[in-house]
Amino acid sequence: MTECTTDPRTMERSDIQARDVSNAHRAPRYGRLVSWVIVLLLAFNFLWLVAMNPNFEWGVVAKWFTETSVLNGLKVTLGLTLVSMILGVILGLLLAIARMSDNRLLSWLSGLYIWFFRGTPLLVQLIFWYNMSTLFPKVTLSVPFTSVVLGSWNTNDLITPLTAAIAGLALNEAAYMAEIIRAGLLSVDSGQIETTQAFGMSRARALRRVIIPQAMRAIVPPTGNQLISMIKATSLVSVIAMGDLLYSVQAVYNRTFEIIPMLMVAVIWYLIITSILNVGQSAIERYYARGTRRNGVVKRRVASSDGQPEPMVNLQTRKEDV
């Protein structure tokens, strides 16, 4: 009779090899595949219904899509967005710095500005700017508490539809950008500020060279959202007779009564602009995120001294290891 003996080390090795999942394949997820197919079919069906619906009058859309009046309105929309956004960012930066200042007066004034312009609708602000002449028929520059007048101008000559639109959009945007920039500055580690002070850097230079570049990673995404919102907010200036994109298509369908196709012209142009801005935002985010890498978990098999495989271990990747 032969005695059957089993080496414990052989059993342990075979058990480890049986549990080795390094070459295992993930089981197919049929539920996810089915959901993708259903969503794609529904999307295709929706696009087919829209494309085949004669009420959209796609021929009229194609006719007016590149019409001169529409393109001129598009230029006004892009120009308003660019100028208002630049002014809003500059003023918002100053407001954010004042809000974080140790000077209580500056901090209070900045907070009051942000409270007012964020608490009132943009449309109301635009209408107030456009009708400023009803409150102040003349704009006078004089020496305070004296009768010496340095200059006087008619308000209607200063506050045109263009200046009213820029003032309303830029001042409103500055209130939101101030909070975005302040949040980005607060996201920077306080040790960075202490380091700049230890090197004897002035506050302005520290902001310009150290703090703001690091804060950009937190500032860029919400700023991109604000820029896209600004593109759409420019449509409000049509109520003050500013010839933007929406005003241009409204002027057309008021003559031709082709309301739906002309609105589709504006919708498509807005979608094209926002899509381009999304691509630009992603590129800027990658630019400011360069040199940073999230800590990842690397799965690696480690062999023991006697050549036997050990269980899977997690190794944290570090920047200095890359």
DODRENGU-274440 format. One line per 8 residues: their letters; for each residue x, y, z of N, C-alpha, C. Coordinates in steps of 0.02 Angstrom, whole numbers, plus 50000, padded with zeros to 5 digits. Example, Ala and Ser with C-alpha at 12.3 -4.5 7.8 and 13.67 -1.06 7.14 Angstrom:
as> 50660/49716/50390/50615/49775/50390/50660/49835/50390  50642/49888/50354/50684/49947/50357/50645/50002/50394
# end
This chain:
mtecttdp> 50043/49940/50000/50000/50000/50000/50044/50062/50000  50031/50106/49954/50073/50166/49947/50041/50223/49986  50083/50257/50027/50058/50313/50067/50062/50378/50026  50008/50412/50023/50005/50474/49984/50020/50533/50029  50073/50570/50016/50092/50628/50056/50091/50689/50011  50073/50745/50039/50070/50808/50001/50114/50859/50036  50159/50890/49996/50203/50941/50023/50163/51004/50038  50163/51032/50098/50125/51093/50113/50145/51151/50069
rtmersdi> 50210/51156/50052/50232/51212/50010/50204/51207/49940  50198/51144/49916/50168/51134/49850/50095/51154/49849  50059/51136/49903/49989/51155/49909/49981/51230/49912  50025/51265/49950/50020/51338/49956/50034/51372/49890  50085/51345/49852/50102/51375/49788/50045/51367/49738  50016/51306/49737/49960/51294/49691/49900/51336/49709  49890/51348/49775/49833/51389/49797/49842/51462/49775  49904/51487/49781/49918/51556/49760/49910/51563/49685
qardvsna> 49935/51513/49647/49928/51516/49575/49855/51512/49553  49816/51473/49593/49745/51469/49577/49709/51535/49587  49736/51577/49635/49705/51641/49650/49736/51697/49610  49783/51682/49566/49817/51733/49526/49768/51759/49474  49750/51823/49480/49701/51854/49434/49734/51907/49390  49801/51904/49386/49835/51955/49346/49818/51950/49272  49801/51890/49249/49784/51881/49179/49709/51871/49168  49671/51885/49220/49599/51875/49215/49567/51930/49172
hraprygr> 49513/51913/49139/49477/51960/49097/49411/51979/49130  49393/52042/49123/49330/52065/49152/49272/52034/49113  49224/52012/49151/49164/51982/49120/49127/52035/49081  49102/52017/49021/49066/52067/48981/49004/52092/49017  48993/52156/49014/48936/52187/49046/48882/52199/48993  48839/52150/48986/48788/52153/48935/48737/52208/48949  48725/52222/49013/48677/52275/49030/48700/52343/49005  48765/52357/49012/48792/52420/48988/48788/52424/48912
lvswvivl> 48803/52368/48879/48800/52367/48806/48729/52380/48782  48681/52348/48815/48611/52357/48795/48589/52429/48806  48610/52460/48862/48591/52529/48876/48620/52576/48823  48682/52563/48801/48712/52604/48748/48672/52599/48683  48652/52538/48667/48614/52528/48605/48547/52564/48609  48514/52560/48667/48449/52593/48675/48456/52669/48669  48507/52697/48703/48517/52770/48700/48533/52793/48630  48576/52756/48594/48593/52776/48526/48533/52771/48480
llafnflw> 48492/52721/48488/48432/52715/48447/48384/52772/48460  48374/52791/48525/48330/52846/48541/48357/52912/48514  48423/52922/48519/48453/52983/48493/48446/52987/48417  48458/52931/48383/48450/52930/48310/48378/52943/48291  48331/52914/48328/48261/52925/48313/48241/52999/48322  48268/53029/48376/48253/53100/48387/48281/53144/48331  48344/53131/48312/48375/53170/48258/48337/53159/48192  48314/53099/48180/48277/53085/48119/48211/53124/48118
lvamnpnf> 48176/53126/48176/48113/53162/48179/48124/53237/48168  48177/53264/48197/48192/53335/48189/48210/53351/48117  48251/53307/48087/48274/53320/48019/48217/53314/47969  48170/53269/47981/48115/53257/47934/48054/53300/47947  48054/53338/48001/47996/53379/48018/47995/53441/47972  47945/53448/47930/47944/53505/47883/47932/53572/47917  47908/53570/47979/47894/53633/48013/47957/53671/48033  48014/53636/48035/48077/53671/48050/48101/53711/47990
ewgvvakw> 48078/53695/47931/48096/53732/47870/48172/53739/47863  48205/53682/47856/48278/53683/47854/48305/53720/47793  48266/53725/47740/48288/53765/47683/48294/53839/47701  48247/53864/47741/48251/53933/47764/48311/53942/47811  48324/53892/47853/48382/53895/47899/48446/53900/47858  48452/53858/47807/48513/53860/47765/48519/53926/47728  48464/53955/47708/48465/54019/47671/48491/54076/47715  48467/54080/47778/48484/54136/47821/48544/54124/47866
ftetsvln> 48570/54063/47865/48624/54046/47913/48686/54090/47903  48703/54105/47841/48762/54146/47827/48743/54213/47796  48682/54235/47808/48660/54300/47782/48699/54356/47816  48710/54410/47781/48751/54465/47806/48724/54494/47872  48659/54503/47877/48631/54532/47938/48642/54486/47998  48636/54421/47986/48647/54373/48041/48720/54372/48061  48765/54372/48013/48837/54373/48029/48857/54437/48064  48827/54493/48045/48841/54555/48081/48819/54551/48154
glkvtlgl> 48760/54521/48165/48738/54511/48233/48783/54465/48272  48810/54413/48238/48857/54367/48270/48921/54404/48290  48945/54449/48247/49004/54489/48264/48992/54532/48326  48933/54562/48330/48916/54603/48388/48915/54560/48452  48886/54501/48447/48884/54456/48505/48954/54437/48528  48998/54419/48481/49066/54400/48499/49105/54460/48527  49095/54518/48497/49130/54578/48522/49107/54596/48592  49041/54595/48605/49016/54609/48672/49043/54560/48723
tlvsmilg> 49044/54496/48704/49069/54445/48750/49142/54456/48767  49183/54469/48716/49255/54479/48727/49269/54539/48771  49241/54597/48753/49254/54658/48791/49227/54653/48862  49166/54630/48869/49135/54625/48935/49171/54575/48980  49194/54520/48951/49228/54469/48990/49296/54495/49014  49333/54529/48970/49398/54556/48990/49390/54607/49046  49343/54654/49038/49331/54703/49090/49307/54671/49154  49264/54620/49148/49238/54585/49207/49293/54549/49245
vilgllla> 49340/54517/49209/49394/54481/49242/49441/54530/49277  49459/54585/49244/49504/54634/49275/49472/54664/49337  49410/54687/49331/49376/54716/49389/49364/54663/49443  49348/54601/49422/49338/54548/49471/49401/54532/49510  49459/54534/49477/49522/54522/49512/49534/54576/49564  49522/54639/49546/49531/54693/49595/49482/54686/49653  49421/54666/49638/49371/54657/49691/49390/54599/49737  49416/54545/49708/49436/54487/49748/49494/54505/49795
iarmsdnr> 49543/54542/49769/49599/54562/49811/49575/54609/49866  49530/54655/49849/49503/54700/49900/49462/54662/49952  49426/54611/49929/49385/54571/49975/49427/54534/50025  49488/54514/50005/49533/54477/50049/49581/54522/50086  49575/54587/50074/49621/54635/50105/49609/54641/50180  49662/54660/50216/49656/54673/50288/49622/54740/50301  49617/54782/50249/49583/54846/50255/49508/54833/50256  49476/54847/50312/49405/54832/50320/49362/54873/50273
llswlsgl> 49383/54935/50259/49343/54977/50214/49342/54948/50144  49401/54928/50118/49403/54898/50052/49364/54832/50050  49372/54792/50101/49335/54729/50104/49260/54740/50106  49238/54790/50144/49167/54804/50150/49138/54830/50084  49175/54876/50052/49152/54904/49988/49148/54850/49934  49198/54805/49932/49197/54750/49884/49138/54703/49897  49126/54687/49960/49069/54645/49976/49003/54677/49959  48997/54743/49968/48936/54779/49950/48924/54776/49875
yiwffrgt> 48977/54786/49836/48971/54783/49763/48948/54714/49741  48980/54662/49767/48963/54594/49748/48891/54578/49768  48871/54600/49828/48803/54588/49851/48751/54620/49805  48763/54682/49783/48714/54717/49742/48709/54687/49673  48765/54676/49639/48763/54655/49569/48745/54581/49562  48758/54541/49613/48736/54471/49610/48663/54464/49632  48639/54513/49668/48571/54508/49695/48517/54537/49652  48537/54571/49597/48487/54600/49551/48493/54568/49483
pllvqlif> 48438/54558/49447/48440/54525/49382/48479/54566/49331  48514/54531/49287/48553/54564/49235/48508/54605/49189  48450/54579/49173/48404/54615/49128/48384/54682/49158  48371/54683/49223/48353/54746/49257/48412/54795/49254  48472/54770/49264/48531/54814/49262/48539/54844/49192  48530/54804/49140/48536/54830/49072/48484/54884/49058  48423/54873/49081/48370/54923/49069/48386/54988/49107  48412/54982/49168/48430/55041/49206/48485/55081/49171
wynmstlf> 48536/55046/49146/48589/55081/49111/48563/55115/49048  48518/55081/49013/48492/55109/48951/48449/55171/48963  48416/55172/49021/48372/55229/49038/48403/55274/49090  48469/55276/49092/48503/55317/49141/48486/55391/49133  48471/55413/49072/48457/55484/49061/48394/55507/49097  48348/55461/49112/48288/55481/49149/48304/55497/49222  48358/55469/49248/48380/55485/49317/48427/55543/49318  48475/55543/49272/48526/55597/49269/48529/55622/49197
pkvtlsvp> 48492/55674/49180/48492/55700/49111/48561/55722/49088  48601/55747/49135/48669/55769/49119/48719/55738/49167  48778/55724/49141/48834/55700/49182/48881/55759/49190  48890/55780/49252/48929/55840/49267/48990/55821/49310  49048/55846/49290/49109/55837/49328/49126/55904/49361  49124/55904/49428/49135/55967/49465/49177/55953/49527  49201/56006/49556/49238/56002/49619/49188/55993/49676  49196/55942/49718/49148/55929/49771/49139/55989/49817
ftsvvlgs> 49076/56001/49836/49056/56054/49883/49071/56124/49857  49080/56130/49792/49089/56196/49762/49046/56201/49700  49041/56259/49671/49003/56270/49609/49047/56268/49547  49110/56247/49556/49156/56244/49499/49141/56183/49457  49122/56193/49394/49105/56139/49348/49163/56129/49299  49190/56068/49297/49246/56053/49253/49222/56029/49185  49163/56001/49182/49137/55977/49119/49066/55950/49127  49028/55954/49073/48959/55930/49075/48942/55899/49008
wntndlit> 48909/55840/49011/48892/55803/48950/48820/55780/48954  48789/55774/48896/48722/55746/48892/48726/55670/48902  48684/55644/48946/48687/55572/48963/48672/55528/48903  48626/55550/48861/48609/55510/48802/48668/55504/48754  48713/55554/48755/48772/55550/48712/48823/55500/48740  48824/55490/48805/48871/55445/48837/48845/55373/48841  48782/55367/48860/48752/55301/48870/48713/55282/48807  48748/55255/48759/48717/55228/48698/48699/55155/48711
pltaaiag> 48662/55123/48666/48648/55051/48676/48712/55010/48684  48765/55028/48648/48827/54990/48654/48859/54998/48722  48866/55061/48746/48897/55072/48811/48853/55044/48867  48787/55048/48859/48742/55019/48910/48750/54943/48913  48757/54911/48855/48766/54839/48854/48832/54819/48885  48886/54854/48868/48952/54837/48895/48953/54849/48971  48926/54906/48992/48926/54921/49064/48886/54870/49103  48826/54853/49078/48784/54805/49113/48816/54736/49117
lalneaay> 48842/54712/49062/48872/54645/49060/48936/54641/49101  48980/54692/49092/49045/54690/49126/49038/54698/49201  48998/54745/49224/48991/54756/49296/48957/54697/49330  48909/54666/49296/48877/54607/49324/48926/54548/49326  48964/54539/49273/49012/54484/49270/49067/54492/49322  49087/54554/49337/49140/54566/49386/49121/54540/49455  49057/54545/49473/49036/54520/49538/49045/54445/49544  49029/54408/49491/49037/54335/49492/49111/54315/49488
maeiirag> 49148/54351/49445/49219/54335/49438/49257/54349/49503  49236/54399/49541/49269/54414/49604/49265/54354/49652  49207/54322/49656/49200/54264/49700/49238/54204/49672  49240/54196/49607/49277/54140/49577/49352/54149/49590  49378/54209/49579/49449/54221/49589/49466/54216/49663  49423/54241/49707/49436/54236/49779/49440/54163/49801  49394/54122/49775/49396/54051/49792/49460/54018/49767  49483/54038/49706/49545/54011/49680/49605/54032/49722
llsvdsgq> 49607/54095/49744/49662/54118/49785/49663/54082/49853  49604/54070/49881/49601/54036/49945/49620/53962/49939  49617/53934/49878/49636/53864/49869/49711/53852/49871  49751/53906/49865/49823/53900/49868/49845/53888/49940  49890/53843/49950/49914/53826/50017/49944/53888/50051  49925/53898/50114/49950/53957/50150/50026/53955/50157  50056/53896/50154/50129/53892/50157/50163/53927/50100  50129/53930/50042/50158/53966/49985/50163/54041/50000
iettqafg> 50112/54068/50033/50113/54139/50051/50168/54152/50102  50174/54108/50151/50227/54117/50201/50296/54113/50169  50303/54070/50119/50368/54064/50085/50386/54129/50049  50336/54158/50014/50350/54221/49979/50368/54276/50028  50337/54276/50086/50354/54326/50137/50424/54314/50164  50443/54251/50170/50511/54235/50195/50564/54258/50146  50548/54256/50081/50596/54279/50031/50593/54355/50021  50551/54389/50059/50547/54461/50055/50511/54487/49994
msraralr> 50468/54447/49963/50430/54469/49905/50373/54514/49927  50360/54565/49887/50303/54608/49902/50238/54570/49888  50183/54595/49916/50119/54561/49907/50099/54559/49833  50110/54615/49797/50092/54616/49726/50133/54567/49686  50198/54564/49700/50240/54517/49663/50225/54445/49680  50209/54431/49743/50191/54364/49763/50127/54341/49728  50079/54387/49723/50017/54370/49687/50031/54356/49614  50073/54397/49583/50086/54391/49511/50129/54331/49494
rviipqam> 50178/54316/49535/50227/54264/49518/50213/54195/49548  50178/54193/49604/50171/54130/49640/50098/54110/49649  50058/54154/49679/49992/54135/49702/49943/54127/49644  49939/54179/49601/49890/54176/49546/49904/54119/49498  49968/54106/49477/49979/54048/49432/49955/53982/49463  49963/53973/49529/49940/53911/49560/49864/53911/49567  49835/53969/49577/49762/53973/49584/49726/53963/49518  49761/53969/49462/49728/53964/49397/49697/53896/49387
raivpptg> 49725/53843/49417/49695/53777/49409/49625/53774/49437  49611/53815/49489/49544/53817/49518/49501/53871/49486  49532/53920/49453/49496/53976/49425/49471/53962/49355  49511/53926/49315/49495/53918/49244/49428/53883/49231  49413/53825/49264/49349/53791/49247/49287/53834/49259  49279/53866/49318/49219/53908/49325/49221/53970/49281  49280/53995/49265/49284/54052/49219/49261/54033/49150  49278/53972/49129/49253/53948/49064/49177/53943/49064
nqlismik> 49149/53921/49119/49076/53918/49124/49046/53988/49120  49079/54037/49153/49054/54105/49150/49059/54135/49080  49111/54117/49044/49118/54141/48975/49061/54114/48931  49046/54050/48940/48990/54021/48901/48924/54053/48922  48916/54066/48986/48855/54101/49009/48852/54171/48981  48910/54204/48974/48911/54271/48946/48888/54271/48873  48909/54220/48835/48886/54214/48765/48810/54214/48763  48779/54176/48806/48706/54172/48807/48674/54234/48838
atslvsvi> 48709/54265/48885/48681/54325/48918/48678/54384/48870  48721/54384/48819/48719/54440/48771/48652/54444/48735  48614/54388/48734/48549/54390/48701/48501/54438/48736  48515/54455/48800/48472/54501/48837/48477/54572/48811  48533/54589/48778/48541/54658/48755/48494/54673/48697  48459/54623/48671/48411/54636/48618/48353/54680/48643  48341/54680/48709/48285/54720/48736/48303/54795/48736  48366/54812/48729/48386/54882/48726/48406/54901/48655
amgdllys> 48379/54864/48606/48390/54879/48535/48463/54874/48515  48500/54828/48546/48569/54815/48526/48569/54759/48474  48601/54771/48417/48597/54725/48361/48640/54663/48368  48627/54621/48419/48665/54560/48427/48634/54505/48383  48656/54443/48394/48633/54387/48353/48558/54377/48359  48532/54375/48421/48461/54364/48431/48420/54421/48402  48443/54483/48411/48407/54541/48384/48404/54537/48308  48458/54512/48278/48460/54508/48205/48409/54458/48178
vqavynrt> 48405/54400/48210/48356/54351/48186/48285/54373/48203  48276/54410/48257/48210/54436/48273/48188/54486/48221  48235/54528/48199/48218/54577/48147/48196/54543/48083  48224/54484/48068/48206/54448/48008/48137/54417/48015  48126/54380/48070/48061/54345/48074/48003/54393/48090  48018/54454/48112/47964/54503/48118/47939/54525/48049  47982/54518/47998/47961/54535/47930/47932/54475/47893  47964/54416/47903/47945/54357/47864/47899/54309/47901
feiipmlm> 47893/54318/47966/47852/54275/48009/47878/54202/48009  47941/54192/47992/47972/54126/47995/48008/54119/48062  47969/54113/48114/47996/54117/48182/48041/54057/48199  48015/53996/48189/48052/53936/48209/48118/53929/48171  48118/53934/48105/48183/53926/48069/48233/53980/48088  48211/54042/48099/48259/54094/48117/48286/54083/48188  48244/54058/48233/48269/54041/48299/48319/53983/48296  48308/53937/48250/48355/53882/48241/48422/53907/48215
vaviwyli> 48421/53959/48174/48484/53990/48152/48524/54014/48212  48490/54050/48258/48525/54075/48317/48549/54018/48362  48507/53967/48371/48525/53910/48413/48587/53875/48387  48590/53863/48322/48648/53828/48293/48711/53869/48302  48707/53935/48290/48765/53977/48299/48788/53978/48372  48742/53981/48419/48760/53979/48490/48794/53912/48507  48769/53857/48481/48798/53792/48494/48869/53787/48465  48879/53814/48405/48945/53813/48375/48995/53852/48418
itsilnvg> 48975/53912/48440/49020/53954/48481/49037/53920/48546  48987/53894/48581/49000/53863/48646/49041/53799/48638  49033/53763/48584/49074/53703/48573/49147/53722/48564  49160/53774/48525/49229/53797/48516/49259/53821/48583  49219/53856/48623/49243/53878/48688/49257/53820/48735  49219/53767/48731/49231/53708/48772/49299/53677/48755  49315/53674/48690/49379/53647/48669/49436/53691/48696  49428/53758/48689/49479/53803/48714/49487/53798/48790
qsaieryy> 49432/53791/48826/49436/53784/48898/49475/53721/48918  49463/53666/48883/49498/53604/48898/49573/53612/48886  49592/53648/48833/49663/53659/48819/49695/53701/48873  49661/53753/48896/49689/53796/48948/49695/53758/49014  49646/53715/49029/49649/53675/49090/49709/53628/49088  49722/53597/49031/49780/53553/49025/49845/53592/49032  49846/53654/49007/49906/53695/49012/49923/53710/49084  49874/53730/49124/49888/53748/49193/49894/53686/49238
argtrrng> 49873/53628/49213/49880/53567/49252/49945/53530/49237  49986/53557/49192/50048/53523/49175/50094/53522/49236  50132/53468/49242/50177/53461/49299/50145/53434/49361  50080/53423/49359/50045/53394/49416/50018/53326/49395  50014/53281/49444/49989/53215/49430/49957/53187/49493  49898/53162/49483/49864/53133/49541/49899/53069/49562  49900/53057/49628/49928/52995/49654/49885/52937/49630  49918/52889/49598/49883/52831/49574/49902/52769/49613
vvkrrvas> 49865/52715/49602/49879/52652/49634/49901/52603/49581  49961/52576/49588/49989/52530/49540/49988/52460/49569  49956/52415/49533/49954/52346/49554/50016/52311/49527  50055/52278/49571/50116/52246/49550/50127/52182/49592  50150/52130/49559/50165/52068/49594/50237/52071/49618  50247/52054/49680/50314/52054/49710/50334/51983/49726  50392/51962/49705/50416/51894/49717/50456/51893/49782  50447/51841/49820/50485/51833/49883/50555/51810/49868
sdgqpepm> 50595/51803/49920/50666/51786/49911/50675/51716/49884  50627/51671/49897/50634/51603/49872/50599/51592/49805  50578/51648/49772/50550/51643/49706/50476/51629/49704  50444/51623/49762/50372/51611/49763/50334/51676/49755  50279/51675/49718/50240/51736/49709/50203/51754/49772  50202/51818/49788/50166/51843/49846/50101/51875/49823  50054/51886/49869/49991/51919/49850/50003/51988/49820  49953/52012/49784/49957/52077/49752/49964/52131/49804
vnlqtrke> 50006/52181/49791/50017/52236/49837/50004/52301/49800  49988/52353/49837/49976/52419/49808/50036/52463/49820  50061/52494/49768/50117/52540/49774/50093/52608/49752  50098/52658/49797/50078/52726/49780/50132/52758/49738  50114/52782/49680/50161/52818/49637/50171/52888/49663  50232/52911/49665/50248/52978/49687/50280/53017/49631  50279/53082/49637/50309/53123/49584/50383/53110/49577  50417/53099/49635/50489/53088/49631/50508/53021/49602
dv> 50458/52974/49598/50470/52909/49568/50461/52910/49494  50426/52963/49467/50411/52965/49396/50472/52990/49357
# end
